[in-house]
């Protein structure tokens, strides 16, 4: 069995009701559920939520909500891995039946089915604990600067002041869309960003954090420009 778990708690602060707020004509969570369905990867698509309205909407979009997430896993400080571990044990009778589990964030409208498929194949082929979405930084991180308390500038890595950009190692970051993992990795709480993991690289134009109202507006402009619907 391959299981998709979409964590979607009801207590978003910076963008109230973010998981089900309308984004380009559809509830935000609809994009993640639809991508999971279109990928053809999953035997079960489960939404983990503490909110009845989100649960009702998730069911109407084709996902299952076989449990309500407990309060102790629904606050602002709860990490993703414990939520996924709980959802696995609450969704299946026998963990031995589970081959792989994919966490798909509910606020990832740019997520594409083909990358979910590609990451699953890479997870299996490389015998990794996790396979997740990542993308490249648009600027060399070795030439990053900080502002001091005196409002002065200094480099994080001053030894690279004279290094040409093309001679610096390319760096990547988490794309914040999906994370495949073995059930053992999730249940044991293994960290994701470690040598036992691999990554599928996304083009930067398909990656957008949506944490603030300004992010939301920018993401809608990008989504419409890309004509992804």
Secondary structure by P-SEA (a helix, b strand, c coil): cbbbbbbbbcccccccccccccccccccaaaaaaaaaaaccccbbbbbcccaaaaaaaaaaccccccccccccccccccaaaaaaaaaaacccccccccbbbbbbcccccccaaaaaaaaaaaaaacccbbbbbbbbccccccbbbbccccbbbbccccccccccccbbbbbccccccccccaaaaaaccccccccbbbbbcccccccccccaaaaaaaaaaaaaaccc
